[in-house]
Structure formats: C-alpha cells, structure tokens
Amino acid sequence: MAFVDNILDRLGRLIAKQLANSSSGYEPFVHQDLETLRRTLKPGDVLLFDGNQKISNAIKYLTQSSWSHAALYIGDYGPNTENDEPLTLIEANPGEGVIMSPLSKYITYNIRICRPVGLTSDEIEKVVRFAINRVGLKYDMRHILDLARYLIPTPPLPVRWRRRMLALGSGEPTRAICSTLIAQAFQSVRYPILPCVEQIPGHQHVQSAYSKREVFHIRHHSLFTPRDFDVSPYFMIVKPMVEAGFDPHKLHWAE
C-alpha cells in the first residue's frame, strides 16, 4: 500500500509541475506600481489575479471569468523574505499547499482588489489569523483526479456543469482552488460572499431554476471561485490609482 501511495504521490507532483508551466502570449493590461499598491491595501483584502499558468487557463474557462487565482492580504502579520520583503499574502497552490508570499510575486499580473465591508478590526484579525494558522498545510498529491482535471484547459462541458467540475476528486475541500481557503476564513466570522436566494411569493420567475440551484449549491466553501469575490455584493472593488488621487486633468496626451 505504501508503494502505491508513493507512486501516486510522484505522479501528482509531475502533474502539478506541468500545470505550473507558463502559457505564452500573456501580457497585463496595466503595469502595477508596487508602492501605490502597498499603500492601498488593507488586511483582509482579497486579491484576484488572472495568471499565466496552464491551470489558470483551465480555471478561467471553467468559471467563465478573467480571474484564476486569489490570495488574502494580511498586512504586517507575516515575516520577511531573505531580501527583507514582507510576506503579506496567503495563498494555496497545488504542489505547495498553503504558503505566504510577497506582494511583488504578482506585480506583473492584472490585479483586482476586493475589500470586505462592515467588519470590525477584531473580525478582520480573526479572518487573517484563520488563514495564518493554516500556513504549511500541504495539498495531498495522491488526489490525482483533483489535479488531472486541469490538464484539459477547455473541456467540452455545458456551462451549467463547469463549476461542478471544480468539486470533482477526493471529496475533500480542494486546495487547488485557492479561494476555498479564503472562503473558509470569511465564513469563520459569518461574513457572506454570495447572497442567499429567498423565494418570494409571486416572484419565483425572476431567476431560473438552474440559477437558484447553483447559488444554493455553492454555499459550501469548496465550490467558491475567485470570480465569486468579484461579483459579490458584499465586497467593494478598490482601485489603487483612484485611491491615490487620480486626476484626469494632469494627463499629458499625445497630439
């Protein structure tokens, strides 16, 4: 049995390495300023990235979104790197598990900042501590199906089945989808991500039956995706350039 586990673990690592390879032709829409980004961010912010890895393309296709990865900004809670850069992000990656990363790691990507609204400082600290306490958790490489499903970036599935594909595999909350960890952190303080659906008499026709089933289905944290923080009515979209005091009258246009 140990021999079989060892083979599966090695196969899982090979698949994870393949998924981590970069795709060609990626180019960000805007160039981020690291210092402006640092001044804008607050602990508890969720950062979304579009990514240029093979697994990124699969997740973007399955979720019908521009965003393939998410990380939680924790501020000054983390240690520093060897280059004295603070580790201010917590993320979950296949092959690495739950890790802490510097902000500069994603400075060349398109970034969206989603900020929770209405949480107290104590609740924000609980969210951050929840994520910090899970740093070091490893993704089980024997869950081959969790990883192998991403080898096909655009599987020929109907739209209504694509999100379900994210839940296939071990039956455990998958750490291949980074937003699972972040969803758990916010659910630990009972903060909503997507709204609950209420059936109002005489208004059942507002949404399709499929839409209602879908929203109810993703209440479990293992099915939240990066896109859900973007479309959530409870997270504010923050743009660093605007927060820094953007003035269109100071722009110099070419004639």
LINZIZI-V306835 format. One record per run of one state. SS is the DSSP state (h for helix, s for strand, l for the rest). FROM is the first residue (numbers start at 1). TO is the last residue. If there is no record, write none. Layout:
BEGIN
SS:FROM:TO ; SS:FROM:TO
END
This chain:
BEGIN
l:1:1 ; h:2:19 ; l:20:21 ; s:22:22 ; l:23:33 ; h:34:40 ; l:41:45 ; s:46:49 ; l:50:52 ; s:53:53 ; h:54:63 ; l:64:68 ; s:69:73 ; l:74:74 ; h:75:77 ; l:78:79 ; s:80:80 ; l:81:85 ; s:86:93 ; l:94:96 ; s:97:102 ; h:103:106 ; l:107:110 ; s:111:116 ; l:117:120 ; h:121:132 ; l:133:143 ; h:144:151 ; l:152:158 ; h:159:165 ; l:166:178 ; h:179:187 ; l:188:203 ; h:204:206 ; l:207:208 ; h:209:217 ; l:218:220 ; h:221:223 ; l:224:225 ; h:226:231 ; l:232:234 ; s:235:238 ; l:239:239 ; h:240:243 ; l:244:247 ; h:248:250 ; l:251:255
END
